[in-house]
């Protein structure tokens, strides 16, 4: 091994995948193993679900969701390459994966960290173009372009992270445990770390701050967002959607802006959490790289690592809380989404039975022409939010009232026809 540079958990550098806590007391081992396993387990399940719902649901395949899939894959890589080796090293008391494991785990650890940062930058730029330059977004914010950008991001970060193959090695003397640590000197490692810190932490956050500021100015200055929501629009007016199309204050104009605002808020929360949860670890390593007596309290180190793992685990929870589409997709993937009574197949069957019970008269033919419009009311894909659901139910009640009036008219007409026929027969 070249030189005697800083090793894993040494005063100069702090690694995500291990530390001197492995030789600490039993309480520290139990607490660290339980917390790391819990956070990593939730993160692995959540990020796998994000990948599955976007890949299996055709309606979820949007440019923004493609970047979120890239972020989920990067977070999975961080959790598996940084979190789980920490647990095994704490339990075994030594490095058990050999030299190949040391090189590979370190490479994938930093690849996941850098790819997640680039994915966040990519969907921030995509949101900026989509909201601030909607005309250009028609050509720039496409699914195929998003896939090419993601492929380029992973290719460049993979090439950049090959540098770590030359910076780590196994170390350990007689009677001591093996460690996967850094083999370069402090003077050589510090410029590399500062470059990594600037490219994949400071620059993305500065860019996100500027772009989300511009996005917020556009969204909150939109006339459609300043109009009061007001009561639901009556059914006759809703039958003429072209009358209110493109006018500020109408539900048709306000809903797309509100939807874009909600998506942007969700992505902004992801960026803020990325900054907050990475701040303790990045700051600790930066400070310890310059001071002579670094701060290496094992409980604080555990807190810094848990913040990093939590950053990779919390994003699916944010999607579920702030995105109705993701929430419904997660429920469908888990098989726990039950249809509401008004949209259930049983209810649709009863409606069909009621309609088929109408007499086959000329009035029924007139009513049957309106049946496709009523059947569209029950399509789950039409239901976008609670307000539209109420509007659909209101329209259904109007149709049902019209149907009852038609039935009464048919009955009166048939009764009059029967009386006329009897009088003719009597004559």
C-alpha positions in Angstrom: 0.0 0.0 0.0 1.3 3.4 -0.9 2.0 5.6 2.0 0.2 5.6 5.3 -2.6 8.0 4.5 -5.8 8.3 6.5 -7.9 5.2 6.9 -11.5 4.6 7.5 -12.8 6.6 10.5 -9.4 8.3 10.9 -9.1 11.9 12.1 -8.8 13.3 8.6 -11.6 11.6 6.7 -15.0 10.2 7.6 -16.5 7.4 5.5 -20.1 6.5 5.1 -19.5 2.8 5.1 -18.0 2.1 8.5 -16.1 3.7 11.4 -14.5 3.0 14.7 -18.0 2.5 16.2 -17.5 -1.2 15.3 -15.2 -1.6 18.3 -17.4 0.5 20.6 -19.6 -0.7 23.4 -22.5 -3.1 22.9 -25.1 -0.4 23.3 -23.6 1.6 20.5 -23.6 -1.5 18.3 -27.2 -2.4 19.0 -28.5 1.1 18.5 -26.5 1.7 15.3 -27.4 -1.6 13.8 -31.1 -1.2 14.5 -31.3 2.4 13.3 -29.3 1.8 10.1 -31.3 -1.4 9.2 -34.6 0.4 9.8 -33.7 3.4 7.7 -32.1 1.4 4.9 -35.0 -1.1 4.9 -37.6 1.6 4.5 -35.5 3.3 1.8 -34.9 0.2 -0.2 -38.6 -0.8 -0.3 -39.7 2.8 -1.1 -37.3 3.4 -3.9 -38.0 0.0 -5.5 -41.7 0.9 -5.4 -40.9 4.2 -7.2 -39.1 2.4 -9.9 -41.8 -0.2 -10.3 -44.8 2.2 -10.5 -43.1 4.4 -13.1 -42.1 1.4 -15.2 -45.4 -0.5 -15.0 -47.9 2.4 -15.1 -48.1 4.0 -18.5 -49.6 7.2 -17.1 -46.6 7.7 -14.8 -44.1 7.8 -17.6 -43.4 11.5 -17.8 -40.0 13.4 -18.1 -40.1 14.5 -14.4 -40.8 10.9 -13.3 -37.9 9.6 -15.3 -35.6 11.9 -13.4 -37.2 10.6 -10.2 -36.5 7.0 -11.2 -32.9 8.0 -11.8 -32.8 9.5 -8.3 -34.4 6.4 -6.8 -31.8 4.1 -8.4 -29.0 6.4 -7.1 -30.6 6.3 -3.6 -30.8 2.5 -3.7 -27.1 2.4 -4.6 -26.2 4.6 -1.6 -28.3 2.6 0.8 -27.0 -0.8 -0.4 -23.3 0.3 -0.8 -23.0 2.5 2.2 -25.6 1.4 4.7 -25.5 -2.3 4.7 -21.7 -2.6 4.8 -21.8 -0.5 8.0 -24.1 -3.1 9.6 -22.0 -6.1 8.6 -18.8 -4.4 9.8 -20.3 -3.5 13.1 -21.5 -7.1 13.7 -18.3 -8.8 12.4 -15.8 -6.3 13.9 -13.7 -6.3 10.7 -14.0 -5.8 6.9 -15.3 -9.0 5.4 -15.6 -8.2 1.7 -12.0 -8.3 0.7 -10.1 -5.9 -1.6 -12.6 -6.3 -4.5 -15.4 -5.5 -2.1 -13.6 -2.5 -0.8 -13.0 -1.1 -4.3 -16.5 -1.9 -5.6 -18.5 -0.7 -2.6 -16.6 2.6 -2.4 -17.1 3.1 -6.1 -20.8 2.5 -6.1 -21.2 4.5 -2.9 -19.8 7.7 -4.5 -21.5 6.9 -7.8 -24.9 6.9 -6.1 -24.1 10.1 -4.2 -23.0 12.0 -7.3 -25.7 10.5 -9.6 -28.4 11.6 -7.1 -27.1 15.1 -7.0 -27.0 15.3 -10.8 -30.6 13.8 -11.0 -31.8 16.6 -8.7 -30.1 19.2 -10.9 -31.7 17.7 -14.0 -35.3 17.7 -12.8 -34.8 21.2 -11.4 -33.8 22.5 -14.9 -36.6 20.5 -16.4 -39.2 22.2 -14.1 -37.7 25.6 -14.8 -38.0 25.1 -18.6 -41.6 23.6 -18.3 -42.9 26.5 -16.2 -40.9 29.6 -17.2 -40.5 28.7 -20.9 -43.6 26.6 -21.8 -43.1 27.1 -25.6 -39.6 25.7 -25.5 -40.8 22.9 -23.2 -42.8 21.4 -26.1 -39.5 20.5 -27.8 -37.1 20.2 -24.8 -39.1 18.5 -22.0 -39.9 15.3 -23.8 -39.6 11.7 -22.6 -36.9 10.7 -25.1 -34.8 13.7 -24.3 -35.1 12.9 -20.5 -33.9 9.4 -21.2 -30.9 10.7 -23.1 -30.0 13.2 -20.4 -30.3 10.5 -17.7 -28.0 8.2 -19.7 -25.5 11.0 -20.1 -25.6 11.8 -16.4 -24.9 8.2 -15.4 -22.1 7.9 -18.0 -20.3 11.0 -16.8 -20.6 10.2 -13.1 -19.5 6.6 -13.7 -16.4 7.9 -15.5 -15.7 10.5 -12.8 -16.0 8.0 -9.9 -13.4 5.6 -11.4 -11.0 7.9 -9.6 -11.9 6.2 -6.3 -10.4 2.9 -7.6 -7.0 4.5 -7.0 -7.8 6.2 -3.7 -8.8 3.2 -1.5 -7.2 0.0 -0.3 -7.3 -2.5 2.6 -5.2 -1.7 5.6 -4.5 -3.5 8.9 -1.5 -4.6 10.9 -0.8 -7.8 12.9 -3.5 -8.5 15.4 -5.7 -5.7 14.1 -8.9 -5.9 12.1 -8.9 -5.2 8.4 -10.2 -1.8 7.3 -11.3 -0.4 3.9 -9.7 3.0 4.0 -8.1 5.7 2.0 -4.5 5.1 0.9 -3.6 8.6 -0.3 -2.0 11.3 1.8 -4.1 14.2 3.2 -2.5 16.7 0.9 -3.7 14.7 -2.2 -7.1 13.8 -0.9 -8.1 17.3 0.2 -8.2 18.8 -3.4 -10.2 15.8 -4.6 -12.7 16.1 -1.8 -13.1 19.9 -2.3 -13.7 19.3 -6.1 -16.3 16.7 -5.2 -17.9 19.0 -2.7 -18.1 21.9 -5.1 -19.4 19.9 -8.1 -22.0 17.7 -6.4 -23.2 19.8 -3.5 -22.5 23.5 -3.7 -23.2 24.0 -7.4 -26.5 22.0 -7.5 -27.8 23.9 -4.4 -26.9 27.3 -5.8 -28.5 26.4 -9.2 -31.6 25.1 -7.5 -31.9 28.2 -5.4 -31.9 30.5 -8.4 -34.1 28.3 -10.6 -36.8 27.7 -7.9 -36.8 31.4 -7.1 -37.6 32.1 -10.8 -40.2 29.3 -10.8 -41.9 30.6 -7.7 -42.1 34.1 -9.2 -43.8 32.8 -12.3 -46.3 30.5 -10.4 -47.3 32.9 -7.7 -47.8 35.8 -10.2 -50.1 33.7 -12.4 -53.6 35.3 -12.5 -55.2 31.9 -12.3 -53.7 31.3 -8.9 -55.1 34.6 -7.5 -58.7 33.8 -8.3 -60.9 32.5 -5.5 -61.9 28.9 -5.9 -65.6 29.7 -5.4 -68.5 27.2 -5.5 -68.8 24.4 -8.0 -69.9 25.4 -11.5 -73.5 24.4 -12.3 -74.1 21.5 -14.7 -75.4 23.5 -17.7 -72.3 25.7 -17.7 -70.0 22.6 -17.5 -71.6 21.2 -20.6 -69.9 24.0 -22.5 -66.2 23.7 -21.6 -65.2 25.8 -24.6 -67.0 28.8 -23.0 -64.5 29.1 -20.2 -61.4 27.7 -21.8 -58.3 29.9 -21.5 -60.0 32.4 -19.1 -58.3 33.1 -15.8 -60.3 32.2 -12.8 -62.2 29.3 -14.4 -61.6 25.8 -13.1 -60.3 24.6 -16.5 -57.6 27.3 -16.5 -56.8 27.2 -12.8 -56.4 23.4 -12.4 -53.2 22.9 -14.7 -51.5 25.8 -12.9 -52.3 24.4 -9.5 -51.1 20.9 -10.6 -47.8 22.3 -11.8 -47.5 24.3 -8.5 -48.0 21.1 -6.5 -45.4 19.2 -8.5 -42.9 22.0 -8.1 -43.5 22.2 -4.4 -42.9 18.5 -4.0 -39.6 18.7 -6.0 -38.5 21.8 -4.0 -39.1 19.8 -0.8 -36.8 17.1 -2.1 -34.1 19.7 -2.8 -34.4 21.3 0.6 -34.2 17.9 2.4 -31.2 17.0 0.3 -29.4 20.2 1.5 -30.4 19.8 5.1 -29.7 16.1 5.5 -26.3 16.2 3.7 -25.2 19.3 5.5 -24.0 17.7 8.8 -21.8 15.1 7.1 -20.4 17.4 4.5 -19.6 20.0 7.1 -18.0 17.5 9.5 -15.7 16.2 6.8 -14.8 19.7 5.6 -13.9 20.9 9.1 -12.0 17.8 10.0 -9.9 18.1 6.8 -8.4 21.4 8.1 -8.2 21.2 11.9 -5.4 19.4 13.7 -7.7 17.7 16.3 -10.8 16.6 14.5 -14.2 16.0 16.1 -14.9 12.3 16.0 -17.6 11.5 18.6 -19.0 8.2 17.5 -22.6 9.2 18.3 -22.3 12.3 16.2 -20.8 10.3 13.4 -23.8 7.9 13.6 -26.1 10.9 13.4 -24.3 12.2 10.3 -24.5 8.9 8.6 -28.2 8.4 9.5 -29.0 11.8 8.0 -27.4 10.7 4.7 -29.3 7.4 4.7 -32.5 9.2 5.6 -32.0 11.5 2.6 -32.0 8.4 0.4 -35.0 6.9 2.1 -37.4 9.8 2.6 -38.0 10.7 -1.0 -40.7 8.0 -1.7 -42.5 9.2 1.4 -42.5 12.7 0.1 -43.9 11.6 -3.2 -46.7 9.7 -1.4 -47.6 12.6 0.8 -47.5 15.4 -1.8 -48.5 13.6 -5.1 -51.9 12.0 -5.5 -50.8 10.1 -8.6 -47.9 8.5 -6.7 -50.1 7.8 -3.7 -52.7 6.0 -5.9 -50.0 4.2 -7.8 -48.4 2.9 -4.6 -51.7 1.7 -3.4 -52.4 -0.1 -6.6 -49.0 -1.7 -6.5 -49.6 -2.9 -3.0 -53.1 -4.1 -3.9 -54.7 -2.1 -1.2 -56.7 0.3 -3.4 -60.4 -0.3 -3.1 -62.9 1.4 -5.5 -65.3 3.8 -3.9 -69.0 2.9 -4.0 -70.0 5.3 -6.7 -67.3 3.9 -9.0 -67.3 0.3 -8.1 -68.3 -2.4 -10.6 -71.3 -3.4 -8.4 -72.7 0.1 -8.6 -72.2 0.2 -12.3 -74.1 -3.1 -12.6 -77.1 -1.7 -10.7 -77.1 1.4 -13.0 -77.1 -0.8 -16.1 -80.0 -2.9 -14.7 -82.0 0.3 -14.0 -81.4 1.5 -17.5 -82.4 -1.8 -19.1 -85.7 -1.8 -17.2 -86.9 1.2 -19.2 -89.6 0.4 -21.8 -88.5 0.1 -25.4 -90.2 3.1 -26.7 -89.2 6.1 -28.7 -88.4 8.0 -25.4 -86.0 5.2 -24.5 -84.1 5.7 -27.8 -83.7 9.4 -27.0 -82.5 8.5 -23.5 -80.1 5.9 -24.9 -78.3 8.5 -26.9 -77.3 10.2 -23.7 -76.1 6.9 -22.1 -72.5 7.1 -23.4 -72.1 10.5 -21.7 -73.4 9.0 -18.4 -71.1 6.0 -18.7 -68.1 8.3 -19.1 -68.9 9.7 -15.7 -67.8 6.4 -14.1 -64.5 6.1 -15.8 -61.8 6.3 -13.0 -59.3 7.9 -15.4 -61.6 10.9 -15.7 -61.5 11.6 -11.9 -58.5 13.8 -11.3 -59.2 15.3 -7.9 -61.9 15.9 -5.3 -63.5 18.9 -7.0 -63.9 17.1 -10.3 -65.4 14.1 -8.4 -68.0 16.3 -6.9 -68.8 17.8 -10.3 -69.2 14.3 -11.8 -71.6 13.4 -9.0 -73.6 16.6 -9.6 -73.9 15.8 -13.3 -75.0 12.2 -12.5 -77.8 13.5 -10.3 -79.0 15.8 -13.1 -79.1 12.9 -15.5 -80.9 10.7 -13.0 -83.5 13.5 -12.5 -83.9 13.8 -16.2 -84.3 10.1 -16.5 -87.1 10.0 -13.9 -88.9 12.8 -15.7 -88.6 10.9 -19.0 -90.0 7.7 -17.3 -93.0 9.7 -16.0 -93.6 11.1 -19.5 -93.4 7.7 -21.0 -95.9 6.3 -18.5 -98.3 9.1 -19.2 -98.0 8.8 -22.9 -98.4 5.0 -22.8 -101.4 5.3 -20.6 -103.0 7.8 -22.9 -102.3 5.5 -25.9 -103.9 2.5 -24.2 -107.0 4.5 -23.3 -107.2 5.7 -26.9 -106.8 2.2 -28.2 -109.6 0.9 -25.9 -112.0 3.6 -26.9 -111.4 2.7 -30.6 -112.0 -1.0 -29.9 -115.1 -0.1 -28.0 -116.4 1.8 -31.0 
